């Protein structure tokens, strides 16, 4: 009887300590459950800004080297697409609805 009681007491102490040590790990991101605050959004914006800089360099290069109107229109459309993507990413970042 004494050994059973001792086993139950020590077992409950060990189980309790394991549950207490696991609680912070399980609650690590509890406040982020409904939102997407991931770093991937920031990385996506950085990638968009670098794409925008590259597209602007390409437009300047094509304009300096007398590219066709079709190519210049394509470059301008590409810049507008990237700007629209940046606006949508930023809108999604600030207004999480």
N, C-alpha and C positions, 0 to 999 in steps of 0.2 A: 504494500500500500504506500509506504514511504517513497519507494523508488518511482512508482507511477506518478505520485504527486509531484515529485522533483522533476520528472521528465516533462510533465505538463507545464510546470512553471518555467523551466528553462526553454522549452519549445515555444511557449508564448512570448517570452522575452526576445528570443532570436527572431521569431516571425514579426514581432512588433518593430524591432530595430531595422529589419529589412524593409518593412513597409514605410517606415519613416525616412529611410535613406533613399527610397525609390520615389517618394513624392515630389521632390524638386526636379527630378529628371522628367517625370511625366508632365509636370506643370510648366516646363520650360517655355513653351510658346502658347500658353493658354490665352493670352491677351491678343494674339494675332490670328486666332481661328477664323474670324469672319473677314479678314482683310488680307490682301496680298502685298506685303511690304518687302518683297524679296529683292535681292540685289540684281536680279535679272532685268528688272525694269530700268534700273540705272544703267546697266550695261547696254541695254537696247537703245537708250537715248544716246549714250556715248557713241555707239556704232552708227546711229542715224546722223549724228553731227559729223563724224568722220566721212561718212558717205556723202553728206552735203558738201563738205569742203572739197572732196575729190570731184564731185559733179561740177562744182563751180570752176575748179582748175581745168577740167576738161572743156567746159564751155569757153573759157578764156583762151585756151590753146586752139580750139577749133575756130574761134573768131579771128585770132591772130594769123592763122594759116589758111584763111579764106575757104572754110568748109562750105558745103552746100547748105541751102536754106533748110532742107529737110533735116540735115544733121544738127543744125543750130536749134531747130524747133524741137527735135528729140531731146537735146541737152536741156533746154528750158523746161520741157515737160517733166523730165527726170527730176530737176530741181524742185518743181512744184509738187511732185509726188512725195518727195522726201520731206518737204516742209509740211505737207498735209499729214504725213505719218508722225512727224514730231509733234504737231499740234494735237493729234489724237492721243498720242502717248502721254503728253503732258496733261491733257484734259482727264484722261483716265487716272493719272497719278494724283491730281488734286481733288477730283470729285469722284469718290468711291461710292457710287450709289447702288 
